[in-house]
């Protein structure tokens, strides 16, 4: 068995930014991080023990107290909720004889509620952590016993669409380097294109961020490239934690080299020699595929020093998050990489001048970076043949809930939501009640609104959002009050607590929604006031969008809140 001392050896001489990887190593080996481990970490990395405790308690996947030999995290997001997540948790509790959150008397099992695990197309989903072995996803949960003992499971995500970015079939394993090729787009860029020309091509393609903010990628790169301070950093934001979103997981699990080549091209454009790929802790399979791909690319000379015998050098370090939705916010992500709690920073200054380690940094989403090799290889005009002037290129969409074919689809923006649900997703399961666009931070649409074109601009015009490309579909058997409570519970749990509007607002919002069936006088206006305060006064996007779904539901279905239209 690995000893604590053995785990500490590779970290001697390293700085605080190695804290999260070391915490992961210790927890994987022992199931939790006890007092002795904290003291040893403090001595090794020269970080105060109190701050290490703060980090452990901040991240939901780290544990200071003993966990089971097997710890089961059961997703309770809306998609898993309508698929029977509560029944899974109840069955597990009955089988083990303890409620969720309580270790079994023999110390073997612990069952915990979890936010979205990014397996919505296979709902209900669970993540299994086995001491000494790591984490494994199990979805759909079709056998309770398989959560407690090792079972083989094969799952395939339905994919379809334009086939521009998504080129692997669901039954195919992760693409290997020989299958992918020799990073031809990177080779071309280094031989024929200056960094400015790469940026100009991406700018001309009209590529906007695919993570939700929809900021022009070329503009971000121009600002980072022009920043005088050195060094520059590239960060891939693979912390895909928005409930209902799982497109990036599919890309990382099936086409990891497309992402790595995109990162290398982005680094060349902005003048970075170091990149960090920050992936959410709930994606263990994707992390394993990515690390294998990084190792293979480095061994082939496609990463590392003097790539293709040029002056360009670039290394990628994979970092795992540990269960904090807030780390999808770019500055909170920096804090996590630096070995701190994931608190968002005040902006300005912006990451393009003051980012990771205080240096100029470009943060780009997985899907965004995966588009870069295609643009460099084929040109901006080729990319623009799909979509619209303001929503150029193809877009990946994650669909879950009451459709016949939940999965990831690559669409050309412009078709209507109705066309998409019927032509791509195989139609609805039961009469439509509601569609939640953009995930937990998105907005609801009624059945009368689904003729809206799926573009960033058309959705924005009706007060909705494309966001990260998440679409959750609910039929008329769905209790929308329950969905709203799950969303509110998620935001209350994930609020980092740094700013009062979000910390208190998410708590008050949940309290009001918990009593929807027996509301107090003034509750509807109270909800509006809470939502407006969070939207206008919160520090970061979490609080600013924590009430979006609730407010949109109040507008469309006032009867749910005791009001009349």
Backbone torsions as a table, in degrees:
resi	resn	phi	psi	omega
1	UNK	NA	138.8	179.8
2	UNK	-66.4	136.2	178.3
3	UNK	-94.7	161.4	176.5
4	UNK	-59.0	-41.4	-179.4
5	UNK	-60.9	-39.9	178.4
6	UNK	-61.4	-39.3	-179.1
7	UNK	-69.6	-29.5	-177.1
8	UNK	-78.0	-26.1	-172.8
9	UNK	-53.2	-49.1	-177.6
10	UNK	-65.7	-14.6	-175.2
11	UNK	-97.9	-3.8	179.8
12	UNK	-65.0	132.3	-178.5
13	UNK	87.5	-6.2	178.8
14	UNK	-87.9	166.1	-175.3
15	UNK	-100.3	-174.1	-174.0
16	UNK	-60.6	-28.3	-176.6
17	UNK	-65.0	-9.6	176.2
18	UNK	-87.4	4.9	-172.6
19	UNK	-63.5	-50.4	-177.2
20	UNK	-62.6	-44.1	175.9
21	UNK	-59.1	-38.5	179.8
22	UNK	-68.9	-40.9	176.8
23	UNK	-60.5	-40.1	177.7
24	UNK	-62.8	-43.8	-179.2
25	UNK	-60.7	-42.5	-177.9
26	UNK	-70.5	-43.5	-179.0
27	UNK	-66.3	-39.4	178.5
28	UNK	-60.1	-39.2	-177.2
29	UNK	-74.4	-40.3	-170.2
30	UNK	-116.8	-7.5	178.5
31	UNK	88.1	-18.5	176.1
32	UNK	-161.3	173.6	-176.6
33	UNK	-119.2	99.8	-172.4
34	UNK	-87.1	-177.6	-175.7
35	UNK	-59.8	-43.9	-179.4
36	UNK	-62.8	-39.0	178.7
37	UNK	-64.8	-41.1	179.1
38	UNK	-61.1	-43.9	179.5
39	UNK	-63.0	-39.7	179.6
40	UNK	-68.5	-39.7	176.8
41	UNK	-62.6	-43.4	179.8
42	UNK	-57.1	-44.0	-179.7
43	UNK	-68.8	-39.5	-175.6
44	UNK	-71.4	-45.9	-175.8
45	UNK	-97.8	-4.3	-179.7
46	UNK	59.9	48.2	176.7
47	UNK	-119.4	131.6	179.7
48	UNK	-55.0	138.8	-178.3
49	UNK	-58.2	-37.7	-179.3
50	UNK	-60.4	-37.5	179.9
51	UNK	-72.8	-32.2	176.1
52	UNK	-66.0	-43.4	176.1
53	UNK	-58.9	-40.5	178.9
54	UNK	-60.0	-41.0	178.6
55	UNK	-66.9	-44.6	-179.7
56	UNK	-58.9	-44.8	-176.9
57	UNK	-74.9	-19.9	-179.2
58	UNK	-73.8	-38.4	-173.3
59	UNK	-96.6	127.0	-171.2
60	UNK	-66.5	-24.2	-177.6
61	UNK	-89.3	-5.5	173.8
62	UNK	-94.9	144.0	-177.8
63	UNK	-132.5	133.7	176.1
64	UNK	-92.9	-29.4	178.0
65	UNK	-95.2	156.7	-178.5
66	UNK	-56.9	138.4	172.6
67	UNK	-109.6	-179.8	178.6
68	UNK	-75.3	163.0	169.1
69	UNK	-57.3	-32.8	172.7
70	UNK	-124.4	121.7	176.0
71	UNK	-113.5	127.4	-176.3
72	UNK	-112.0	119.8	175.8
73	UNK	-100.6	117.2	-178.6
74	UNK	-104.6	122.7	-178.6
75	UNK	-66.7	135.0	176.9
76	UNK	-124.6	28.9	177.3
77	UNK	-70.7	171.2	-178.0
78	UNK	-56.4	-43.1	-178.2
79	UNK	-64.2	-41.4	177.5
80	UNK	-74.4	-30.9	178.9
81	UNK	-61.0	-45.7	-178.9
82	UNK	-74.8	-12.2	178.8
83	UNK	-96.8	2.1	174.0
84	UNK	106.4	24.4	-179.6
85	UNK	-59.2	-39.4	-179.4
86	UNK	-63.4	-35.8	177.6
87	UNK	-67.4	-36.0	177.8
88	UNK	-63.4	-47.1	-179.4
89	UNK	-63.7	-42.4	179.2
90	UNK	-63.5	-40.7	180.0
91	UNK	-66.7	-40.0	177.4
92	UNK	-63.6	-44.8	-179.9
93	UNK	-62.1	-41.1	178.6
94	UNK	-65.9	-40.1	-179.5
95	UNK	-65.8	-39.5	-175.5
96	UNK	-90.4	-17.7	179.0
97	UNK	78.1	18.1	177.7
98	UNK	-138.9	151.2	177.8
99	UNK	-75.3	164.6	176.2
100	UNK	-56.4	140.9	179.9
101	UNK	88.5	-0.7	-179.5
102	UNK	-114.4	127.2	178.5
103	UNK	-70.4	137.2	177.1
104	UNK	-63.4	150.9	-176.5
105	UNK	-54.8	-30.6	179.9
106	UNK	-85.2	1.4	177.9
107	UNK	73.0	15.3	-174.1
108	UNK	-91.7	-32.3	-170.6
109	UNK	-134.6	145.2	174.0
110	UNK	-142.8	130.2	179.2
111	UNK	-113.8	131.3	-177.1
112	UNK	-132.7	146.0	169.0
113	UNK	-70.4	149.5	179.3
114	UNK	-138.9	145.0	168.2
115	UNK	-65.7	-178.7	-175.9
116	UNK	-50.1	132.0	-179.8
117	UNK	-98.5	4.5	179.5
118	UNK	70.9	26.8	177.9
119	UNK	-124.6	35.0	-170.1
120	UNK	-61.1	-29.4	-179.5
121	UNK	-73.1	-11.0	179.0
122	UNK	-117.7	24.2	-175.1
123	UNK	-58.9	147.1	-1.6
124	UNK	-80.1	151.7	-171.8
125	UNK	-123.0	156.7	177.0
126	UNK	-143.5	154.1	172.8
127	UNK	-117.6	128.7	-176.7
128	UNK	-111.9	124.4	176.0
129	UNK	-110.1	119.6	178.7
130	UNK	-112.5	127.2	-176.5
131	UNK	-55.8	128.0	178.6
132	UNK	84.9	-11.1	-176.0
133	UNK	-117.9	-20.6	-179.3
134	UNK	99.6	-159.2	-172.4
135	UNK	-113.9	148.2	-179.5
136	UNK	-144.3	137.3	177.3
137	UNK	-85.1	146.4	175.5
138	UNK	-136.2	110.4	-178.4
139	UNK	-160.9	138.3	-2.9
140	UNK	-73.9	155.9	177.3
141	UNK	-78.7	95.9	-179.4
142	UNK	-110.3	0.0	179.4
143	UNK	-151.4	109.1	-178.0
144	UNK	-57.6	-38.3	-178.0
145	UNK	-60.6	-30.2	-178.2
146	UNK	-72.6	-10.5	172.4
147	UNK	-81.3	-17.8	-174.9
148	UNK	-107.1	-23.9	176.5
149	UNK	-130.5	160.3	-177.4
150	UNK	-69.4	128.8	176.1
151	UNK	-134.2	143.5	174.6
152	UNK	-78.7	138.5	178.6
153	UNK	-145.7	133.1	175.6
154	UNK	-115.2	126.2	177.5
155	UNK	-128.7	147.3	-179.4
156	UNK	-130.6	127.7	177.0
157	UNK	-85.1	126.6	177.6
158	UNK	-65.6	128.7	176.3
159	UNK	-132.3	149.4	178.7
160	UNK	-168.2	172.6	175.8
161	UNK	127.3	-146.3	-171.4
162	UNK	-69.3	-26.2	178.5
163	UNK	71.2	24.7	178.7
164	UNK	-84.1	-53.8	178.6
165	UNK	-95.9	-44.3	179.3
166	UNK	-83.1	100.7	-176.9
167	UNK	-113.0	-4.4	179.9
168	UNK	-95.7	144.2	175.1
169	UNK	-82.6	151.7	-175.8
170	UNK	-55.8	-33.2	-176.5
171	UNK	-82.8	-7.1	-178.3
172	UNK	-82.1	142.4	175.6
173	UNK	-73.3	177.5	-179.7
174	UNK	-56.3	138.4	-178.4
175	UNK	-66.4	128.8	178.7
176	UNK	-86.1	167.8	179.4
177	UNK	-62.3	-45.2	176.9
178	UNK	-59.2	-35.1	177.9
179	UNK	-70.1	-38.6	-176.5
180	UNK	-73.0	-43.6	-178.6
181	UNK	117.7	-169.9	-169.5
182	UNK	-100.3	34.2	178.3
183	UNK	55.6	54.0	-173.5
184	UNK	-62.7	-36.4	-180.0
185	UNK	-66.4	-41.2	176.9
186	UNK	-65.1	-41.8	178.8
187	UNK	-59.9	-43.2	179.7
188	UNK	-64.7	-44.8	-178.5
189	UNK	-61.0	-44.6	-178.1
190	UNK	-68.3	-28.1	-177.9
191	UNK	-88.5	-31.5	-168.5
192	UNK	-123.9	-15.4	-171.0
193	UNK	-124.6	137.9	171.7
194	UNK	-79.8	163.6	174.5
195	UNK	-55.0	-38.9	179.6
196	UNK	-63.0	-37.5	-179.6
197	UNK	-70.1	-37.1	175.9
198	UNK	-61.1	-46.0	179.3
199	UNK	-61.4	-43.1	-179.3
200	UNK	-62.0	-38.2	-179.9
201	UNK	-67.1	-42.4	178.4
202	UNK	-66.2	-38.9	178.1
203	UNK	-63.5	-45.5	-179.2
204	UNK	-65.4	-28.4	178.8
205	UNK	-70.2	-17.4	-179.3
206	UNK	73.0	24.8	-178.9
207	UNK	-70.7	122.9	174.3
208	UNK	-112.8	157.0	-174.5
209	UNK	-55.9	134.3	-177.7
210	UNK	-97.0	7.7	-178.6
211	UNK	-89.2	-11.3	179.0
212	UNK	137.7	-34.3	-176.1
213	UNK	-79.9	-24.3	177.3
214	UNK	60.6	35.8	177.2
215	UNK	-82.7	139.5	-179.2
216	UNK	-59.7	123.4	-176.1
217	UNK	-64.8	-42.7	-179.9
218	UNK	-60.4	-39.0	178.7
219	UNK	-64.0	-43.9	178.6
220	UNK	-60.2	-43.2	-178.8
221	UNK	-67.5	-38.3	177.4
222	UNK	-59.3	-45.9	-178.3
223	UNK	-64.7	-41.7	179.9
224	UNK	-68.5	-44.1	-179.9
225	UNK	-59.3	-38.6	-175.6
226	UNK	-79.8	-13.3	-177.7
227	UNK	-64.7	130.4	-173.7
228	UNK	-74.5	-29.0	-175.6
229	UNK	-66.5	151.5	178.5
230	UNK	-129.4	152.3	-3.3
231	UNK	-81.5	168.5	172.1
232	UNK	-97.1	149.8	179.2
233	UNK	-124.8	149.8	170.0
234	UNK	-114.5	132.7	177.3
235	UNK	-125.0	125.8	171.5
236	UNK	-92.2	119.7	178.6
237	UNK	-87.4	94.7	177.1
238	UNK	-106.5	24.8	178.8
239	UNK	-87.7	62.5	-174.2
240	UNK	-75.3	89.1	-172.7
241	UNK	-116.6	0.9	179.7
242	UNK	-66.5	119.0	179.3
243	UNK	-51.2	130.2	-178.9
244	UNK	95.4	-3.8	-176.5
245	UNK	-109.3	129.3	180.0
246	UNK	-151.2	13.5	-179.1
247	UNK	-65.6	-40.5	-179.0
248	UNK	-66.5	-36.3	176.9
249	UNK	-58.0	-43.3	-179.5
250	UNK	-63.6	-43.4	178.5
251	UNK	-60.6	-44.3	-177.0
252	UNK	-69.7	-35.4	-179.3
253	UNK	-76.8	-26.6	-173.8
254	UNK	-108.2	-34.2	-174.8
255	UNK	-133.0	59.5	-174.6
256	UNK	-63.4	-32.8	-177.4
257	UNK	-71.0	-28.3	174.5
258	UNK	-60.3	-42.4	177.9
259	UNK	-66.3	-45.2	-177.8
260	UNK	-64.3	-39.6	177.5
261	UNK	-66.0	-38.4	176.1
262	UNK	-61.8	-39.9	177.0
263	UNK	-63.9	-42.3	-179.9
264	UNK	-63.7	-41.2	177.7
265	UNK	-65.0	-41.7	177.8
266	UNK	-62.9	-42.2	179.0
267	UNK	-62.5	-41.6	177.3
268	UNK	-60.2	-41.6	-177.5
269	UNK	-66.0	-39.4	-174.8
270	UNK	-95.9	-5.4	179.4
271	UNK	82.1	37.8	179.8
272	UNK	-106.1	143.7	175.0
273	UNK	-112.5	-1.5	-179.8
274	UNK	-136.1	134.5	177.3
275	UNK	-131.3	148.8	175.5
276	UNK	-119.2	132.1	176.1
277	UNK	-108.0	102.8	-175.0
278	UNK	-97.0	109.1	-176.3
279	UNK	-111.7	142.7	-178.0
280	UNK	-63.7	147.1	-176.7
281	UNK	-65.4	-20.1	-178.5
282	UNK	-81.8	4.1	179.6
283	UNK	-112.5	64.3	-175.7
284	UNK	-66.3	-39.0	180.0
285	UNK	-64.6	-44.3	178.8
286	UNK	-61.3	-39.9	179.2
287	UNK	-62.5	-40.6	179.4
288	UNK	-66.0	-41.8	177.9
289	UNK	-63.8	-41.4	-178.5
290	UNK	-66.4	-43.1	179.8
291	UNK	-63.5	-39.5	177.1
292	UNK	-63.6	-39.1	179.3
293	UNK	-68.5	-40.4	177.1
294	UNK	-60.3	-45.7	179.9
295	UNK	-62.1	-42.0	-179.2
296	UNK	-67.3	-42.2	179.9
297	UNK	-65.9	-39.0	178.1
298	UNK	-66.2	-40.8	179.5
299	UNK	-64.8	-30.4	-179.9
300	UNK	-85.3	-5.8	-179.8
301	UNK	86.9	11.0	179.0
302	UNK	-87.4	-12.6	170.0
303	UNK	-131.1	156.5	178.5
304	UNK	112.5	-150.7	-174.9
305	UNK	-84.6	138.9	172.3
306	UNK	47.7	63.0	-178.6
307	UNK	-63.8	131.0	-177.4
308	UNK	53.9	34.9	178.4
309	UNK	59.5	33.7	174.9
310	UNK	-110.0	-178.4	178.2
311	UNK	-82.9	0.0	-178.3
312	UNK	-86.9	124.8	176.2
313	UNK	-124.6	141.4	-178.0
314	UNK	-157.3	128.1	176.8
315	UNK	-118.8	146.8	177.8
316	UNK	-118.7	130.6	175.0
317	UNK	-114.7	126.6	178.5
318	UNK	-84.3	129.2	176.2
319	UNK	-124.5	133.0	177.7
320	UNK	-96.7	132.1	169.2
321	UNK	-73.2	-176.9	-175.1
322	UNK	-141.6	34.4	174.9
323	UNK	90.5	63.2	177.0
324	UNK	-149.4	104.6	179.7
325	UNK	-56.2	-34.0	-177.3
326	UNK	-59.1	-25.3	-177.5
327	UNK	-72.7	-3.7	168.2
328	UNK	-71.4	-21.1	173.0
329	UNK	-73.2	130.1	-166.2
330	UNK	-59.3	-38.9	-178.2
331	UNK	-77.7	-30.2	172.9
332	UNK	-66.3	-34.5	176.3
333	UNK	-62.6	-41.2	176.2
334	UNK	-58.4	-44.5	-179.1
335	UNK	-60.3	-39.8	179.4
336	UNK	-65.1	-45.1	178.3
337	UNK	-61.3	-35.0	-179.3
338	UNK	-78.9	0.8	175.7
339	UNK	86.8	29.5	-176.7
340	UNK	-122.7	174.7	170.8
341	UNK	-66.0	147.4	-174.6
342	UNK	-82.0	63.5	176.0
343	UNK	-87.8	131.8	176.6
344	UNK	-67.9	149.8	178.7
345	UNK	-93.3	158.3	174.9
346	UNK	-74.6	134.3	176.9
347	UNK	-120.9	141.7	-1.5
348	UNK	-72.0	168.9	4.2
349	UNK	-72.4	159.4	-177.2
350	UNK	-98.8	159.2	-176.5
351	UNK	-57.6	-27.8	-177.8
352	UNK	-64.1	-18.3	174.8
353	UNK	-119.0	-32.5	-178.2
354	UNK	-136.2	85.3	-176.5
355	UNK	-115.3	-123.2	-179.1
356	UNK	-62.1	130.3	-177.0
357	UNK	54.8	25.5	178.4
358	UNK	77.1	11.4	-175.5
359	UNK	-110.8	162.4	179.4
360	UNK	-58.0	130.4	-173.1
361	UNK	-142.8	136.4	170.0
362	UNK	-106.1	127.6	176.8
363	UNK	-109.8	122.9	-179.5
364	UNK	-131.9	147.5	-179.6
365	UNK	-76.2	158.6	-179.3
366	UNK	-56.1	-53.3	-177.9
367	UNK	-61.5	-39.1	177.6
368	UNK	-58.2	-49.5	-177.9
369	UNK	-67.0	-32.3	178.9
370	UNK	-68.5	-19.8	177.2
371	UNK	-78.8	-20.7	-172.5
372	UNK	-64.1	-49.0	178.6
373	UNK	-58.2	-33.4	179.9
374	UNK	-68.9	-41.2	179.2
375	UNK	-67.4	-44.6	-179.8
376	UNK	-65.6	-38.4	-177.7
377	UNK	-73.3	-37.7	-171.1
378	UNK	-113.0	-16.6	178.4
379	UNK	98.2	160.3	-175.8
380	UNK	-68.9	-36.2	-179.7
381	UNK	-64.2	-39.0	176.8
382	UNK	-60.5	-44.0	-178.1
383	UNK	-64.4	-35.8	-175.3
384	UNK	-78.3	-3.9	178.4
385	UNK	-69.9	-13.5	174.8
386	UNK	-106.8	148.8	173.4
387	UNK	86.2	-155.2	-178.8
388	UNK	-123.1	177.5	-178.6
389	UNK	-59.9	-37.1	-178.1
390	UNK	-97.6	-10.6	177.9
391	UNK	-130.7	66.3	-172.4
392	UNK	-75.7	152.3	177.2
393	UNK	81.5	-179.0	176.0
394	UNK	-86.1	164.2	-179.9
395	UNK	-136.3	135.3	175.5
396	UNK	-86.8	137.4	-178.1
397	UNK	-126.9	130.3	176.1
398	UNK	-98.2	122.9	-177.2
399	UNK	-121.3	131.2	178.0
400	UNK	-141.7	171.0	178.6
401	UNK	99.2	-144.4	-170.2
402	UNK	-87.2	62.4	169.1
403	UNK	-123.8	160.2	-175.8
404	UNK	-75.8	-25.8	-178.0
405	UNK	-132.6	73.1	175.3
406	UNK	-64.4	145.3	-178.8
407	UNK	167.2	-159.4	179.4
408	UNK	-113.7	127.3	-177.2
409	UNK	-125.0	140.0	176.7
410	UNK	-101.9	114.3	-174.9
411	UNK	-117.3	159.3	167.5
412	UNK	-93.9	112.0	-177.8
413	UNK	-51.7	138.7	-179.7
414	UNK	134.9	-30.4	175.0
415	UNK	-70.7	156.8	-177.6
416	UNK	-80.6	161.4	176.9
417	UNK	-61.1	-38.3	178.9
418	UNK	-62.0	-47.1	178.2
419	UNK	-59.6	-42.5	-177.9
420	UNK	-62.5	-48.1	-177.1
421	UNK	-62.8	-35.3	-176.7
422	UNK	-88.8	-42.4	-174.2
423	UNK	-82.4	-33.3	-178.3
424	UNK	-96.9	-45.8	-171.0
425	UNK	-91.5	3.1	175.9
426	UNK	79.6	8.4	-179.9
427	UNK	94.3	179.3	-174.3
428	UNK	-93.9	156.3	171.6
429	UNK	-103.4	94.6	-177.2
430	UNK	90.5	165.5	178.9
431	UNK	-61.7	139.5	-176.2
432	UNK	-73.3	134.0	174.7
433	UNK	-106.2	-45.9	-175.5
434	UNK	-163.0	156.9	172.3
435	UNK	-127.6	129.7	175.8
436	UNK	-101.7	114.0	-178.7
437	UNK	-94.8	132.5	172.4
438	UNK	87.6	8.5	177.6
439	UNK	84.1	-162.6	-176.3
440	UNK	-59.8	-31.2	-179.3
441	UNK	-89.3	11.2	-176.0
442	UNK	-98.2	-153.7	-175.9
443	UNK	-135.9	154.1	178.7
444	UNK	-85.2	150.1	169.9
445	UNK	-124.4	147.9	176.8
446	UNK	-90.1	167.6	176.3
447	UNK	-57.5	-27.0	-179.4
448	UNK	-76.4	-10.0	-175.4
449	UNK	-105.5	5.1	-171.7
450	UNK	-84.5	8.1	172.3
451	UNK	-89.9	9.6	177.9
452	UNK	-71.2	136.2	175.1
453	UNK	-66.0	141.0	179.6
454	UNK	-83.7	81.5	172.7
455	UNK	-136.4	159.1	177.8
456	UNK	-60.2	-41.9	-173.8
457	UNK	-73.8	-40.0	-178.9
458	UNK	-69.7	-39.9	177.9
459	UNK	-66.5	-39.8	177.9
460	UNK	-62.0	-36.2	-176.8
461	UNK	-65.7	-26.2	178.7
462	UNK	-101.6	15.2	177.3
463	UNK	79.9	17.0	178.8
464	UNK	-109.9	-166.7	-177.4
465	UNK	-152.6	146.3	170.1
466	UNK	-81.3	-34.5	177.6
467	UNK	54.6	-132.1	-178.8
468	UNK	-84.0	1.4	-179.0
469	UNK	91.5	20.2	179.2
470	UNK	-89.7	134.0	175.7
471	UNK	-131.3	117.4	176.2
472	UNK	-110.1	127.7	-174.2
473	UNK	-111.4	132.3	-177.7
474	UNK	-125.7	131.2	177.7
475	UNK	-92.5	-173.8	-171.8
476	UNK	-77.2	0.8	172.6
477	UNK	-88.1	-5.9	-174.2
478	UNK	-80.3	134.1	171.9
479	UNK	-86.7	101.2	-176.5
480	UNK	-64.9	-27.4	175.4
481	UNK	-62.3	-40.4	177.9
482	UNK	-64.7	-41.2	177.6
483	UNK	-60.2	-45.0	-179.8
484	UNK	-62.9	-39.9	178.5
485	UNK	-65.6	-38.8	177.6
486	UNK	-63.4	-41.2	178.2
487	UNK	-64.7	-44.9	-179.7
488	UNK	-65.5	-38.6	177.9
489	UNK	-63.5	-38.0	178.1
490	UNK	-61.0	-49.8	-177.8
491	UNK	-67.7	-37.0	177.6
492	UNK	-62.5	-39.8	-179.7
493	UNK	-71.1	-36.5	-172.6
494	UNK	-90.6	-10.9	177.0
495	UNK	-59.4	129.2	-175.9
496	UNK	-76.5	-18.7	177.7
497	UNK	88.4	3.2	-176.5
498	UNK	-70.3	-39.6	-179.4
499	UNK	-114.8	140.5	-175.0
500	UNK	-65.0	-38.8	-179.4
501	UNK	-55.6	-39.1	179.7
502	UNK	-80.8	-46.0	-177.7
503	UNK	-58.1	-50.3	-178.7
504	UNK	-80.2	-36.4	-177.4
505	UNK	-63.6	-42.3	179.5
506	UNK	-66.8	-33.4	177.0
507	UNK	-67.4	-47.9	-178.8
508	UNK	-65.3	-38.4	178.8
509	UNK	-60.0	-45.4	179.5
510	UNK	-64.1	-41.5	-179.5
511	UNK	-58.9	-43.4	-179.7
512	UNK	-67.3	-42.5	-179.1
513	UNK	-68.3	-28.2	178.5
514	UNK	-66.7	-21.7	-178.7
515	UNK	-112.9	27.5	-177.5
516	UNK	-57.5	-36.4	-179.0
517	UNK	-71.0	-23.6	177.5
518	UNK	-135.0	69.7	-173.7
519	UNK	-72.0	156.4	171.9
520	UNK	-86.7	155.2	176.5
521	UNK	-56.3	133.7	178.3
522	UNK	87.1	1.5	-177.6
523	UNK	-59.9	-42.5	179.3
524	UNK	-58.4	-46.3	178.7
525	UNK	-67.5	-33.4	177.0
526	UNK	-60.9	-43.2	178.2
527	UNK	-62.4	-41.8	179.5
528	UNK	-63.6	-43.3	-179.8
529	UNK	-63.0	-43.0	178.5
530	UNK	-61.4	-46.8	-178.5
531	UNK	-62.6	-43.4	179.6
532	UNK	-64.4	-41.8	179.3
533	UNK	-62.0	-46.0	178.7
534	UNK	-62.8	-42.8	-177.5
535	UNK	-63.0	-41.8	-173.6
536	UNK	-87.5	-27.2	-169.1
537	UNK	-115.6	-7.6	-177.9
538	UNK	-72.0	153.1	-175.9
539	UNK	-71.2	-39.1	-173.4
540	UNK	-133.1	-178.3	-175.3
541	UNK	-62.8	-25.4	179.7
542	UNK	-60.6	-56.4	-179.9
543	UNK	-68.0	-33.9	-178.2
544	UNK	-66.8	-21.9	-179.5
545	UNK	-117.9	3.8	-175.7
546	UNK	-64.2	-21.4	-179.3
547	UNK	-107.5	2.6	-174.0
548	UNK	-58.3	-48.5	-178.2
549	UNK	-66.0	-41.1	-179.2
550	UNK	-63.9	-46.8	-178.9
551	UNK	-64.3	-37.7	178.6
552	UNK	-68.4	-35.2	176.6
553	UNK	-66.8	-38.8	178.4
554	UNK	-62.6	-37.0	-179.9
555	UNK	-69.5	-36.4	-173.1
556	UNK	-93.3	-32.7	-177.6
557	UNK	-132.5	67.4	-177.9
558	UNK	-59.7	-24.7	-179.5
559	UNK	-64.0	-23.6	176.7
560	UNK	-65.2	-20.9	-174.5
561	UNK	-112.7	15.1	177.9
562	UNK	81.4	16.7	179.1
563	UNK	-111.7	170.6	175.8
564	UNK	-116.2	153.3	179.0
565	UNK	-71.1	NA	NA
